[in-house]
Amino acid sequence: MPMETLLVLQHEAVLARQREALLAQLAEGLPEARVVLASHPGEVPEGLRVDAVITPTLPWLPEALSRLGAYAWIHFLSSGVETIWAMPFDKRRVLMTRSAGVHAPAMSEFALGAMLYFAKRLGRWTRQSATPHWRREWLGELTDARLTILGMGRVGSLLAERARVFGMQVQGLRRHAEHATPGVTPLTRTRLPEVLADTDYLVVCLPLTDETRGLVDDGLLESLRPGAVLVDISRGGVVGETAVIKALETGRLSGAALDVFEHEPLPAGSRLWGREDVLLTPHVSGTTPFYLERAVALFLDNHRALAAGQAPLTPVDVEAGY
């Protein structure tokens, strides 16, 4: 696939920090390409014909696309693309790829950190450190703990690999059971209740689709072993927040680390605030200084595959919704 003109859409603040590094990376990977940068629709030249658009899932993306004379490929700088389906542009007329996997190192580390937070009672010691109070308690450990991962994509697979280094027993639910991850017991939806009854840690890293919306509900959480810990690094809407509160109050969950929410920012009136058994973070599990560099590198990898006549590495599946 020839690459003569490339349009990069990005937040102004990101371009202010990373413009030169971004341009240098693209110049090295596509030395023949002209690169156009835009931080709002008005900066997109009317009638511009481009071979590809690199972009986050910006709310003004449709307006920017409408100004183009032609484009053949959109590469999204995020793994999740659930917001694009309501956007008014034709999803089937162009190739769409996403930055699947660029979050995996950061998000798998976050999930491990969240499990350690509860196993080692780090919240308790943080609070105790604020006062001259000395109280000791026995701690848990991850060794031999049973970890169930919902979503064995790139994030879930790397988490499984790293969790096994800690000696955890890992089982994982994935959409395509034939794509097994070494050392991980594969799960089906029908076996979930049986497996959850023996689960110590449940980590959710699913995309948000019609199939997964509301998947983690009262019924699923009630299947868990009493005292289990939930870690949600998926997308807001996969895990039911009311169900989480109920499970915490009944003791079905002993803790929950929640990084994503159906409404963000999490409303001030949410009953999740202020609980010592909840670790709340503002959708930061995938953040890393290396994010944009990795996402652009994945775009270049996709381009090399296409130029060699191969299928794209990380296509958006219109039918599946991600």
C-alpha positions in Angstrom: 0.0 0.0 0.0 1.6 3.3 -1.1 1.7 6.0 1.5 2.0 9.5 0.0 0.0 11.6 2.4 -0.8 10.8 6.0 -3.2 12.8 8.3 -2.6 12.7 12.0 -5.4 14.0 14.3 -4.5 14.5 17.9 -5.3 16.6 21.0 -3.4 20.0 20.9 -1.8 19.2 24.3 -0.4 15.9 23.1 1.0 17.5 19.9 2.6 20.3 22.1 4.5 17.6 24.0 5.2 15.0 21.4 5.1 16.6 17.9 8.8 16.3 17.1 9.1 12.7 18.4 5.9 11.8 16.4 7.2 13.4 13.2 10.6 11.7 13.6 9.1 8.3 14.1 6.9 8.7 11.0 9.7 10.0 8.9 11.9 7.0 9.8 9.1 4.5 9.1 7.6 6.3 6.0 10.3 8.6 4.6 8.3 9.2 1.4 5.1 10.3 3.1 3.9 13.9 3.6 2.5 14.2 7.2 -0.3 16.6 8.0 -1.1 17.3 11.6 -4.4 18.7 12.9 -5.6 19.3 16.5 -9.2 20.4 15.4 -11.3 20.1 12.2 -10.5 23.5 10.9 -6.8 22.5 10.5 -7.8 19.8 8.1 -7.4 21.2 4.5 -10.7 21.1 2.6 -10.5 18.4 -0.1 -7.3 16.9 1.1 -6.7 13.4 -0.2 -4.9 11.1 2.1 -3.9 7.5 2.2 -4.4 7.0 5.9 -5.7 8.8 9.0 -4.1 8.2 12.4 -6.4 9.3 15.2 -7.8 8.8 18.6 -11.6 8.3 18.8 -12.1 12.0 18.9 -15.6 13.4 19.1 -14.9 15.7 16.1 -13.5 12.8 14.0 -16.6 12.7 11.7 -16.2 16.5 11.0 -12.5 16.1 10.1 -13.2 13.1 7.8 -16.0 15.1 6.1 -13.4 17.7 5.0 -11.3 15.1 3.2 -11.4 14.4 -0.5 -10.5 10.8 0.0 -9.1 8.4 2.6 -8.6 4.7 2.5 -7.6 3.7 6.0 -8.2 4.8 9.6 -5.8 3.7 12.3 -7.2 4.3 15.8 -4.7 5.2 18.5 -6.7 3.3 21.1 -7.6 -0.4 21.6 -11.2 0.2 22.4 -13.3 1.7 19.6 -16.8 1.5 21.1 -17.5 5.2 20.7 -17.1 5.1 16.9 -20.2 3.1 16.2 -22.5 6.1 17.0 -20.4 8.4 14.8 -21.8 9.4 11.4 -19.3 8.0 9.0 -19.3 4.8 6.9 -17.4 2.1 8.8 -17.5 -0.3 5.9 -16.1 1.7 3.1 -12.5 2.0 4.5 -10.0 -0.2 6.3 -10.0 0.4 10.0 -7.3 -0.8 12.4 -6.8 -0.2 16.1 -3.9 -0.1 18.5 -4.7 -3.4 20.2 -2.0 -4.5 22.6 -0.3 -1.2 23.2 -1.9 -1.0 26.6 -0.8 -4.5 27.6 2.4 -3.8 29.5 0.9 -0.9 31.5 -2.5 -2.6 32.2 -1.1 -5.9 33.2 1.2 -4.2 35.6 -1.8 -2.2 37.0 -3.8 -5.4 37.5 -1.0 -7.1 39.3 -0.5 -4.0 41.4 -4.2 -3.9 42.3 -4.1 -7.6 43.4 -1.1 -6.9 45.5 -2.8 -3.8 47.0 -5.4 -6.0 48.5 -3.3 -9.1 49.2 -0.8 -7.0 51.2 -3.4 -4.5 52.6 -1.5 -1.6 51.2 -4.5 0.7 51.7 -4.5 -0.1 55.4 -0.8 0.6 55.8 -1.1 3.9 53.8 -3.8 5.1 56.2 -1.9 3.9 59.2 1.2 5.7 58.1 -0.6 9.0 58.5 -0.8 8.5 62.3 1.7 7.3 65.0 -0.2 4.0 65.3 1.5 0.5 65.2 -0.8 -2.4 64.5 0.3 -5.6 62.8 -1.8 -8.0 60.8 -1.3 -11.2 58.8 -1.1 -10.6 55.0 -2.1 -12.7 52.0 -0.1 -13.6 49.0 -0.6 -14.3 45.3 1.3 -17.6 45.3 -1.2 -20.4 44.4 -4.1 -17.9 44.4 -6.7 -18.6 41.7 -7.0 -15.9 39.1 -9.8 -15.8 36.6 -9.4 -13.4 33.6 -12.4 -12.3 31.6 -10.9 -11.3 28.2 -7.8 -13.1 27.0 -6.8 -10.6 24.3 -3.3 -9.1 24.4 -3.9 -7.5 27.9 -5.3 -10.6 29.4 -2.7 -12.8 27.9 0.2 -10.7 29.1 -1.4 -10.5 32.6 -1.7 -14.3 32.6 2.0 -14.7 31.7 3.1 -12.3 34.5 0.7 -13.7 37.1 2.1 -17.2 36.5 5.5 -15.8 37.5 3.9 -15.0 40.9 2.8 -18.6 41.1 -0.9 -17.9 40.5 -3.2 -20.5 39.0 -4.7 -18.8 35.9 -7.8 -19.5 33.9 -9.2 -17.3 31.2 -12.3 -16.7 29.2 -11.8 -15.7 25.5 -14.1 -15.3 22.6 -12.3 -17.8 20.4 -11.4 -20.9 22.6 -9.1 -22.3 19.9 -6.6 -19.5 20.6 -5.2 -21.0 23.8 -2.7 -19.2 26.0 0.1 -21.5 27.3 -0.3 -22.3 30.9 -3.8 -20.9 31.1 -6.8 -23.1 31.6 -9.4 -22.1 28.9 -12.9 -21.3 30.0 -16.3 -21.2 28.3 -19.2 -19.0 29.4 -21.1 -22.1 30.5 -18.3 -23.1 33.0 -18.0 -19.6 34.5 -20.2 -20.2 37.6 -18.3 -23.4 38.5 -14.9 -21.6 38.1 -15.9 -18.4 39.8 -16.9 -20.4 42.9 -13.2 -21.2 43.3 -11.8 -17.8 42.2 -9.7 -15.5 44.5 -9.1 -12.7 42.0 -11.4 -11.8 39.1 -9.8 -9.4 36.5 -12.1 -8.0 33.8 -10.3 -6.8 30.6 -13.1 -7.2 28.0 -14.0 -4.7 25.3 -17.4 -3.0 25.5 -19.8 -4.6 22.9 -23.4 -5.5 22.8 -22.4 -9.0 24.0 -20.3 -7.8 27.0 -22.4 -4.8 28.2 -23.6 -5.6 31.8 -21.9 -9.0 31.7 -20.5 -8.7 35.3 -23.8 -8.4 37.1 -25.4 -9.6 40.4 -25.6 -13.2 39.2 -22.0 -13.4 38.1 -20.6 -11.8 41.2 -22.8 -14.0 43.4 -21.1 -17.0 41.8 -17.7 -15.9 43.3 -16.0 -17.4 46.3 -16.8 -15.3 49.3 -14.1 -12.7 49.9 -12.9 -12.6 46.3 -11.3 -9.4 44.8 -12.5 -7.8 41.6 -10.2 -5.8 39.3 -11.9 -3.9 36.5 -9.7 -2.6 33.7 -12.2 -3.2 30.9 -14.5 -0.4 29.7 -17.3 1.3 31.6 -20.5 -0.6 31.2 -19.1 -4.1 31.3 -19.2 -4.2 35.1 -22.4 -3.2 36.9 -21.5 -0.7 39.6 -24.6 -1.4 41.6 -23.8 -5.1 41.6 -20.3 -4.4 42.8 -21.6 -2.3 45.7 -24.0 -5.1 46.7 -21.3 -7.7 46.5 -19.0 -5.6 48.7 -21.8 -5.1 51.3 -22.6 -8.8 51.4 -19.0 -9.8 51.7 -19.0 -11.7 48.4 -16.3 -9.3 47.4 -13.6 -8.3 50.0 -12.3 -5.6 47.7 -12.6 -4.0 44.2 -10.1 -2.0 42.2 -12.1 -0.1 39.6 -10.4 2.0 36.9 -13.3 2.4 34.5 -16.9 3.5 35.0 -20.1 3.8 33.0 -20.1 7.6 33.6 -16.7 9.3 33.7 -15.8 11.2 35.8 -17.4 9.0 38.4 -20.3 11.2 39.9 -19.6 12.7 43.3 -22.7 11.0 44.6 -21.6 7.5 43.8 -21.6 5.1 46.7 -18.3 3.8 45.6 -16.5 6.9 46.9 -15.0 6.7 50.4 -15.0 2.9 50.8 -11.9 1.4 52.3 -12.6 -1.8 50.4 -12.5 0.0 47.0 -9.5 1.4 45.1 -10.8 4.0 42.6 -8.5 5.3 39.8 -9.6 7.7 37.0 -9.2 5.5 33.9 -5.4 5.5 34.1 -4.5 1.8 33.9 -3.4 2.1 30.3 -1.4 5.3 30.5 2.3 5.2 29.9 4.9 7.7 28.5 5.4 5.2 25.7 1.8 5.0 24.6 1.9 7.1 21.4 5.2 5.7 20.3 3.9 2.1 20.6 0.6 3.0 18.9 2.3 4.6 15.9 4.8 1.7 15.8 1.7 -0.6 15.4 0.4 1.5 12.6 3.8 1.1 10.8 3.7 -2.7 11.4 0.2 -2.8 9.9 1.5 -0.8 6.9 4.4 -3.2 6.4 1.9 -6.1 6.4 -0.4 -4.5 3.9 2.5 -3.5 1.7 3.6 -7.2 1.6 0.1 -8.2 0.6 -0.8 -9.6 4.0 -3.8 -9.0 6.1 -3.7 -6.1 8.6 -2.4 -7.2 12.1 -5.0 -5.4 14.2 -8.2 -4.9 12.1 -11.4 -3.5 13.6 -14.1 -6.2 13.3 -17.3 -4.4 12.4 -19.4 -7.4 13.1 -17.9 -8.0 16.5 -17.9 -4.3 17.4 -14.2 -4.0 18.3 
